[in-house]
């Protein structure tokens, strides 16, 4: 699916069969990517500069840690 803006730039969105956003092509040409585990939880997102953020979940589906591109956690 694409979204066209008045300045003729376009944002393209790609979803998988589960309705999860996999890729977002930005109007400036950058691409953001998203990955999910087998049960649908987001496990990583990569921004248009290649910076990777990772998400860690416990066995009952609670988000327990976010690992930022710098390696810092929260």
trRosetta pair geometry for C-beta under 8 A, 3 or more apart (Angstrom, degrees):
i j d omega theta_ij theta_ji phi_ij phi_ji
1 12 7.2 155 83 -155 43 57
1 13 5.0 -19 66 60 94 97
1 14 8.0 175 25 -78 70 37
1 15 7.8 19 9 -1 111 103
2 10 5.1 -9 -172 -172 116 115
2 11 6.8 152 -158 78 62 44
2 12 4.8 -26 -100 -100 84 74
2 13 7.5 175 -86 17 34 71
3 10 6.7 149 74 -158 48 61
3 11 4.5 -10 55 58 103 97
3 12 7.8 -163 20 -74 68 32
3 13 7.4 44 -11 -10 101 107
4 8 7.1 -17 -169 -139 99 36
4 9 7.6 157 -152 83 55 38
4 10 5.3 -26 -99 -101 65 83
5 8 7.1 -59 76 15 71 13
5 9 4.9 -6 46 61 117 83
5 10 7.2 -160 9 -80 82 33
5 11 7.4 65 -31 -9 107 96
5 27 6.3 -10 12 -104 138 140
7 27 7.9 68 75 -173 114 140
9 27 3.5 53 152 -157 131 111
9 28 7.6 2 -154 -57 140 43
10 25 7.7 14 110 102 88 109
10 27 6.4 148 56 -110 27 72
11 24 7.0 -7 -177 -174 97 86
11 25 6.6 170 -158 86 47 65
11 26 6.1 -10 -118 -134 89 35
11 27 5.5 -46 -64 -51 82 78
12 23 7.7 -6 109 115 92 97
12 24 7.4 162 84 -157 54 39
12 25 4.0 12 50 45 99 115
13 21 6.4 -58 -165 -133 102 101
13 23 7.4 161 -155 89 38 60
13 24 5.7 -1 -107 -109 71 73
13 25 7.8 -135 -60 26 35 72
14 21 7.5 102 76 -159 50 59
14 22 5.0 -57 103 64 96 101
14 23 4.2 14 44 52 116 98
14 24 7.7 -143 24 -64 74 39
15 19 5.8 -10 179 -146 133 31
15 20 6.2 147 -155 70 81 33
15 21 5.7 -48 -97 -94 78 43
15 22 6.3 146 -124 2 22 90
16 19 7.3 -52 72 14 66 19
16 20 5.2 -3 37 54 105 89
16 22 5.4 95 -38 -47 90 122
16 36 7.9 -124 25 31 146 129
18 36 7.7 -114 72 81 142 158
18 40 6.2 -142 159 -107 149 104
20 34 7.0 -136 156 110 98 124
20 36 5.3 -31 171 -26 166 150
20 40 6.7 -167 -65 -147 135 81
20 42 7.8 175 -158 -81 123 84
21 24 6.5 15 175 -52 121 101
21 34 5.5 59 100 37 82 147
22 33 6.9 -12 162 -152 62 70
22 34 5.8 -136 -135 60 27 86
22 35 7.9 51 -138 -84 75 45
23 31 6.2 -16 -165 -169 100 104
23 32 7.1 154 -156 83 48 55
23 33 5.4 -11 -103 -107 76 70
23 34 7.3 -149 -62 21 36 79
24 31 7.0 152 79 -157 49 54
24 32 4.3 -5 56 56 103 103
24 33 7.9 -156 24 -69 70 33
24 34 7.8 52 -8 -13 98 106
25 29 7.4 -26 -175 -150 92 28
25 30 7.6 164 -157 88 51 40
25 31 5.2 -22 -103 -102 67 82
26 29 6.8 -29 76 43 82 21
26 30 4.4 2 40 62 125 87
26 31 7.0 -149 6 -76 83 30
26 32 6.9 75 -39 -11 104 96
26 48 5.8 -37 9 -83 137 143
28 48 7.5 66 76 180 110 161
30 47 7.8 -6 165 158 129 69
30 48 2.7 25 174 -153 129 135
30 49 7.4 -20 -140 -47 130 55
31 48 6.0 127 44 -116 31 76
32 45 6.7 4 179 -178 100 96
32 46 6.6 172 -156 87 53 59
32 47 5.6 -21 -111 -132 92 41
32 48 5.7 -51 -61 -52 73 74
33 45 7.0 171 88 -153 49 51
33 46 4.5 6 53 49 95 107
34 42 6.1 -50 -171 -136 106 108
34 44 7.3 171 -151 92 44 56
34 45 5.0 -8 -104 -106 75 84
34 46 7.8 -150 -66 22 37 69
35 42 7.3 109 80 -157 45 62
35 43 5.4 -53 103 62 94 93
35 44 4.6 14 45 52 109 94
35 45 7.6 -161 21 -73 69 43
36 40 5.6 -13 175 -149 132 31
36 41 6.2 152 -156 73 81 31
36 42 5.5 -51 -97 -96 78 43
36 43 6.2 133 -132 4 22 88
37 40 7.1 -41 69 27 69 20
37 41 5.1 2 33 54 107 87
37 43 5.1 94 -43 -44 88 127
37 57 7.5 -113 10 30 148 134
39 61 7.8 -99 114 -99 136 103
41 55 7.1 -135 152 108 100 125
41 57 5.2 -2 151 -39 164 156
41 61 6.9 -166 -75 -141 133 78
42 45 6.7 6 176 -47 123 99
42 55 5.5 58 103 35 81 149
43 54 6.6 -8 162 -155 66 76
43 55 5.5 -134 -135 60 30 87
43 56 7.9 56 -142 -83 78 41
43 57 7.8 -84 -98 -4 81 107
44 52 6.0 -13 -167 -167 115 97
44 53 6.6 156 -154 84 61 51
44 54 4.9 -21 -98 -105 88 66
44 55 6.8 -156 -68 14 38 79
45 52 7.5 159 83 -150 39 53
45 53 5.2 -8 58 58 86 100
45 55 8.0 46 -5 -19 90 108
46 50 6.3 -17 -174 -144 108 33
46 51 6.9 156 -154 75 60 39
46 52 5.1 -22 -99 -97 83 73
46 53 7.8 -175 -80 22 36 67
47 50 7.2 -43 70 25 68 18
47 51 4.8 0 37 54 110 93
47 53 7.7 58 -27 -6 95 102
47 69 7.8 -56 16 -58 114 141
51 69 3.6 -25 -169 -101 99 155
52 69 5.8 124 52 -103 46 82
53 66 6.5 -4 -178 -177 103 97
53 67 6.9 165 -160 83 52 58
53 68 5.9 -15 -116 -124 90 43
53 69 6.1 -56 -66 -43 69 76
54 66 7.3 159 83 -160 50 49
54 67 4.3 -1 56 53 100 108
55 63 6.1 -52 -170 -134 105 104
55 65 7.7 159 -157 89 41 54
55 66 5.8 -15 -105 -108 67 73
55 67 7.9 -144 -63 22 25 75
56 63 7.5 104 76 -159 48 60
56 64 5.5 -61 104 65 93 91
56 65 4.3 4 50 58 118 95
56 66 7.6 -156 20 -73 78 29
56 67 7.1 63 -19 -17 108 101
57 61 6.1 -15 -176 -140 124 31
57 62 6.6 148 -156 72 74 34
57 63 5.9 -47 -99 -97 74 45
57 64 6.4 128 -134 7 21 91
58 61 7.2 -47 71 24 70 19
58 62 5.0 -1 36 55 109 89
58 64 4.9 89 -40 -41 94 130
63 66 7.2 17 173 -53 116 88
65 73 5.4 -20 -165 -165 106 119
65 74 7.5 141 -154 73 60 34
66 73 6.6 149 75 -156 50 63
66 74 5.2 -18 58 61 102 83
67 71 6.9 -19 -172 -143 94 33
67 72 7.7 156 -155 83 52 36
67 73 5.4 -28 -99 -98 62 84
68 71 7.0 -39 74 32 75 18
68 72 4.7 -6 44 64 122 85
68 73 7.1 -162 5 -85 83 29
68 74 7.0 49 -33 1 110 101
